[in-house]
Amino acid sequence: MSHEFFDYFEHVELPSPTLDDAEVRRLFAGTFGIEVDLTSLGSQQDQNFRVFPRDSSVPLGVLKLSNPVFSEPEIEMQDAAAATVGDRDPGLRVPRVVLGPRGPLSSWWNTSQGRIHARVIENLSGRTLMGSRYLSPAVVHRMGELSARVSLALADFEHVASGRVLQWDLRHAGRVIDTLLPLEPDTAVREFVRAAADDALRTLRPVEQSLPTQAGHFDITDDNVLHRMEDPLPDAVIDFGDVVSSWRVGEIATTVSSLLHHDGATLATTLPAIRAFHELRPLDANELTALWPLVVLRGAVLALSGRQQVRLDDANSYAGDALEREMLILEVAASVPSRVMNAVIRDSLGRRDAPDEVWTGAPLATFDRVTALDAGTTSPLNDEGRWSAQGALDDAALASLDDGADAVFLPAWRPVLTEAPARTPEAPATIPTGVTVWLAQPTPISRIDDTTTIRPGTIAVSDGGETLTISGLPSSGDDRVLPARTRLFVQRQGADVVAAPERVTAEMAAGWRTVLGDPAAAFGLTPPAAADTGGEDVLGRREAVLAEVQEHYYTNPPQIERGWREYLIDIDGRVYLDMVNNIASVGHAHPRIAEAAHRQLRLLNTNSRFHYRAITEYAERIAATLPDELDTVFFVNSGSEAVDLAIRLAQASTGRQDMVAMREAYHGWTFASDAVSTSVADNPAAVGSRPEWVHTVAAANPYRGTHRGADAVNYAPEAVQVIEGLADSGMPAAGFICESYFGNAGGVALPDGYLRDVYAAVRRQGGIAIADEVQVGFGRLGEWFWGFQQQDAVPDIVAVAKSIGAGQPLGAVITRREIADRYRTQGYFFSSTGGSPLSSVFGLTVLDIIRDENLQENARQVGAHLRSRLEALASEHPIIGAVHGSGLYLGLEFVLDRETLEPATRDTAAICDRLRERGVIMQPTGDHLNVFKIKPPLCVTHESVDYFADAVAHVLATGW
Ligand SMILES: Cc1ncc(COP(=O)(O)O)c(C=O)c1O
């Protein structure tokens, strides 16, 4: 029976039909009774056109001219499979045959190239994921879901033609590769494909007889799904040309392979697709073993047949363009042995079935006094940015040997932080696949069946089914004696030895670990109980115990346990560039702060009602940064408290209650600071829920506010009108508050003269002008130490916090003596730890560092450079609406349309997520959460901001 149907092995050379447009149009009109226009579409083995009724821009559908080798039942089967999927899963869009005036548009044509079947199938709206742009984890997940849903819909689909033999049927992959390899002229390609395929076939062989089969689409790839313009997640599956009955697991293997050539794709980025498939269509143990080998084999078949197709048919540019992508798929898929990736997959599905293998033979040597080194993120070896480079590890190990240890070792499979801040977009390889060991004495290794020198300095030691490789030996010497005081690296393998790197990424570690196991027992070493390596669910515990509204950045945040300068480091030893952290103003873990705090903690820390030097000095130093009249200081613990106190001061000193505040601002969470906060990003109900004593004026945003560009001069008179209106109505305001540089909107400068005019109006009415400098003050703006200096205006009260304490809870309110004095009417003021000895020492040291390290000037220079890089990006990418800010308070605003300024909120979040994948911490701000808040530690370097700008450029160019 099957001989009636297509058999690939009888048609290894399969050029597509190549009818010209005129002939197609003529035949179309003749058979279907419709005059049409055509645009040609790519296809590897058919000829496809998009067809438009004459004079219409709405397509009639896609005309498919099937390769003449396919029989009528096979073509009918494709349409029936599509219809079955559509019927069983109505939420999934699939193309069906279009009905014309004379019935379904499906017919045989007698053409100049013989008898060819022509049919028109629906042209579904949307875009494919064609090309190599980045696919987000959500899109990858959706791909797995679509694959599973089609598999479920076709679970019991049967058809006479389903036994045809297609080259894409992964059951035949081995044979297809054997057929095509000899035709491949490039030796390097031949050797690479052969090795990759052999590894895959070896892993597949034991389970292939047990794999469940069913009908499937078997081509649910990036090219064959569609998403609607407004939604990046695909919801349609097209091209049922490869329907056949095959291994069920082949469906997801095919889908996964199509993800691997996309920008930023790694083995681990495919896991969301596999998880999604498995959730809907669970994979059994045999399928889990077969999955990755099939991904590799699909890559091998794609690469070989693509190259062969191009050799046959130079004009087929569809196949030509795909060559590079196809080879990349194979390269990525085969970049680790299939067994390793299978174990990674099992681990990610919670299906880790094998315990770690350990050395089961007797130890080769044992030691009495053993010290384990910790080189992880939280290890003291990494303090003060030492990053325990190899040299530092050697020093620590030798020091332990000097102290009497017989052996010192660094355990396998524990993350190590040994690289200086690597500015690479990929997650670094931080997990050692073996034990590093230093010995006090030359140590003969006992109980060896067999020792082989693999290469100079490396030996393999076998015992039963296990092998140890020991490297770092002197290249000449007795390879049965391990040298003293030398760093040796020991890796264990089972019977099937594979080439394994010394370090792997955290994402791949579970897979390698299953395959390699732990060699520690070979030296009688017992790894200490694991430090925090992410195995336990700290995030779950956090969510269980903290209030839900006390949120964290990112859905799946990295666990950050260390910082250094402008870097943050997670427990896997991944280094991130922190572009968002104005709290860490002078840089993370600054040694001067650590030292000063340490000394103060050993001396005294108490409440501020005691008399000690630091509070006095600190108050003097802060006042000295301000205009002379701002000479009186209050200390509190946060920005909210500072703003709250500033409002109370205004109210107490005027005997009034009403406050005027700028809209779209965030000033804090305490009662009064929250009352004047109207940012809907922080509180969606903010605008409609202000207490009666709060009056607002328009957000003076010259970019997207009510007055734009040159019209921004209108904001000040409007605000003045509100202030005067209150006075006219007999309720003059106690004061006016706003950020003196619009931080919440992403670092937008207020219109020139705004604060001067508004402050003057407030004062005319006897009110008080408050500057919230919590975000923008203290040198960050580069050009100016305080935000109000940019406006050439002086407030009556300054509220500041955040960066002044470099992470220590510290806030200050600075005002004129007479305003402060009038607060006495309310009793005395006291915020226990505000200005404590420790806080004051923090504050003083921050001021010292800003001065000694020239950080305001750094903010000016590095900020200007970054701003120019961002402006260059804005000129290339229409999604960037504006670059805001000054110094190291910059905003990059994303819009869907530069005219309407429709905020690109979803894109901004997605770009932040992708930046994190590339090692950059960035978060959105503004009422529409469409602005990057760029406010790194003030010590950020030129090189680091270039890394940031390059990362943004890459993401904008390759997708998010
Ligand atoms: C402008 C402004 N004012 C006040 C605050 C409140 O500061 P804190 O969080 O220290 O209470 C913030 C916090 O983000 C702020 O951005």
The ligand as an SDF file (V2000), in Angstrom:
LIG
                    3D

 16 16  0  0  0  0  0  0  0  0999 V2000
   10.7800   61.4380   45.1910 C   0  0  0  0  0  0  0  0  0  0  0  0
   10.6150   60.5450   46.3700 C   0  0  0  0  0  0  0  0  0  0  0  0
   10.2700   61.0270   47.5560 N   0  0  0  0  0  0  0  0  0  0  0  0
   10.1210   60.2460   48.6410 C   0  0  0  0  0  0  0  0  0  0  0  0
   10.2890   58.8950   48.5630 C   0  0  0  0  0  0  0  0  0  0  0  0
   10.1020   58.0330   49.7670 C   0  0  0  0  0  0  0  0  0  0  0  0
   11.3390   57.5800   50.2390 O   0  0  0  0  0  0  0  0  0  0  0  0
   11.4580   56.2570   51.1350 P   0  0  0  0  0  0  0  0  0  0  0  0
   11.1650   55.1000   50.2810 O   0  0  0  0  0  0  0  0  0  0  0  0
   12.8700   56.3070   51.6430 O   0  0  0  0  0  0  0  0  0  0  0  0
   10.4750   56.4030   52.2620 O   0  0  0  0  0  0  0  0  0  0  0  0
   10.6420   58.3450   47.3500 C   0  0  0  0  0  0  0  0  0  0  0  0
   10.8320   56.8790   47.2240 C   0  0  0  0  0  0  0  0  0  0  0  0
   10.9080   56.3140   46.1630 O   0  0  0  0  0  0  0  0  0  0  0  0
   10.7970   59.1850   46.2160 C   0  0  0  0  0  0  0  0  0  0  0  0
   11.1330   58.6730   45.0290 O   0  0  0  0  0  0  0  0  0  0  0  0
  1  2  1  0
  2  3  1  0
  2 15  2  0
  3  4  2  0
  4  5  1  0
  5  6  1  0
  5 12  2  0
  6  7  1  0
  7  8  1  0
  8  9  2  0
  8 10  1  0
  8 11  1  0
 12 13  1  0
 12 15  1  0
 13 14  2  0
 15 16  1  0
M  END
$$$$
